[in-house]
Amino acid sequence: MAAEPGRRGLSGWAGAVAAGVAGALIGGGAIAWMDRDSVRDYLLANPEIIPEAMERLEAREASKVVAANRKAIETPFAGAWAGARDGDVVLVEFFDYACGFCRKSNADIDRLLEEDPKLKVVWREWPVLGPDSEAAARVSLAAAQAGRYRVFYDRLFAAGRPTPEALAEAQRAAGVSGAVDAAAADAELARNYQLARALGATGTPTFVVGDRVLQGAVGYAALKEAVEEARAEG
């Protein structure tokens, strides 16, 4: 008898997902008492746990990418960083000046920097929200080269969206008169796009702390927990 429409496709998808996440669950110790075939059967019978298993699998893959690209991720462009120069933990944020969730996260970053003298924060320009975002990113990189990064960063975020008028005002306030070298800016932005894609980033903000990748405005508590975890792992 032919399978009912859609049944075969769904079964095949579930089997593929089950096979993919079985290793993650076994390796993570979640259901280590089962063998791989038993895990697959368990997942097919309990599909509600598949999203959690997929998250675990994605986290594992992201940690591999972080480990392979740590120097590129954690090395700032000129002065695009704050906190301890040789911090024992580095928190990296991929951000866009037009991103409201990035703006919301700024208070969390400031609080962490104030409380933790051993923390280093690195900002990576990832302008994904249009031409105004890219224009702001390029001036921001010029501010980093001029040693005026944080002044410019705070002023432009305080203005709201990075309109041409807001960008010009923030540039004046930060005393950034020159433009970033075009080749250097192109290389930095291309590198950041490449790193973000490799990390599986789906939007801004995306944070990297230790071996963890956190997507979205996850809040102070989640960021602090990630910092403490990274510090404990050494």
Secondary structure as the mmCIF struct_conf table of DSSP 4:
data_model
#
loop_
_struct_conf.conf_type_id
_struct_conf.id
_struct_conf.beg_label_comp_id
_struct_conf.beg_label_asym_id
_struct_conf.beg_label_seq_id
_struct_conf.end_label_comp_id
_struct_conf.end_label_asym_id
_struct_conf.end_label_seq_id
HELX_LH_PP_P HELX_LH_PP_P1 ALA A 2 GLU A 4
TURN_TY1_P TURN_TY1_P1 PRO A 5 GLY A 6
HELX_RH_AL_P HELX_RH_AL_P1 ARG A 7 GLY A 27
TURN_TY1_P TURN_TY1_P2 GLY A 28 TRP A 33
BEND BEND1 MET A 34 MET A 34
HELX_RH_AL_P HELX_RH_AL_P2 ARG A 36 ALA A 45
HELX_RH_3T_P HELX_RH_3T_P1 PRO A 47 ILE A 49
HELX_RH_AL_P HELX_RH_AL_P3 ILE A 50 ALA A 68
TURN_TY1_P TURN_TY1_P3 ASN A 69 ASN A 69
HELX_RH_AL_P HELX_RH_AL_P4 ARG A 70 GLU A 74
BEND BEND2 THR A 75 THR A 75
BEND BEND3 PHE A 77 PHE A 77
TURN_TY1_P TURN_TY1_P4 ALA A 78 GLY A 79
STRN STRN1 TRP A 81 GLY A 83
TURN_TY1_P TURN_TY1_P5 ARG A 85 ASP A 86
BEND BEND4 ASP A 88 ASP A 88
STRN STRN2 VAL A 89 PHE A 95
TURN_TY1_P TURN_TY1_P6 TYR A 97 ALA A 98
HELX_RH_AL_P HELX_RH_AL_P5 GLY A 100 GLU A 115
TURN_TY1_P TURN_TY1_P7 PRO A 117 LYS A 118
STRN STRN3 LEU A 119 GLU A 125
BEND BEND5 LEU A 129 LEU A 129
HELX_RH_AL_P HELX_RH_AL_P6 PRO A 131 GLN A 145
TURN_TY1_P TURN_TY1_P8 ALA A 146 GLY A 147
HELX_RH_AL_P HELX_RH_AL_P7 TYR A 149 ALA A 158
TURN_TY1_P TURN_TY1_P9 ALA A 159 ALA A 159
BEND BEND6 GLY A 160 ARG A 161
HELX_RH_AL_P HELX_RH_AL_P8 PRO A 164 ALA A 174
TURN_TY1_P TURN_TY1_P10 GLY A 175 GLY A 175
BEND BEND7 GLY A 178 GLY A 178
HELX_RH_AL_P HELX_RH_AL_P9 ALA A 182 LEU A 199
TURN_TY1_P TURN_TY1_P11 GLY A 200 GLY A 200
BEND BEND8 GLY A 203 THR A 204
STRN STRN4 THR A 206 VAL A 209
TURN_TY1_P TURN_TY1_P12 GLY A 210 ASP A 211
STRN STRN5 ARG A 212 GLN A 215
BEND BEND9 GLY A 216 GLY A 216
HELX_RH_AL_P HELX_RH_AL_P10 TYR A 220 GLU A 233
#
